[in-house]
Amino acid sequence: MSAKMGRPLSDNPRNHKLFVRLTDKENDDLERCCEITEKSKAELVREGMKLITDKILERE
């Protein structure tokens, strides 16, 4: 039997999904930020979550 094909398994898999409803303006703003930073929507959301999490945990 041959070795398993495909992408290698991640050390930190992304198993959870998030669905968010946006207004037209919020979506336009997000898409503009994606164009400027050349990052995906998911990357920008993760970075935003990191910034907010760091700020909140800083208060503790």
Sequence and secondary structure as in RCSB ss.txt:
>XXXX:A:sequence
MSAKMGRPLSDNPRNHKLFVRLTDKENDDLERCCEITEKSKAELVREGMKLITDKILERE
>XXXX:A:secstr
     SS   SS           HHHHHHHHHHHHHHT  HHHHHHHHHHHHHHHHHHH 
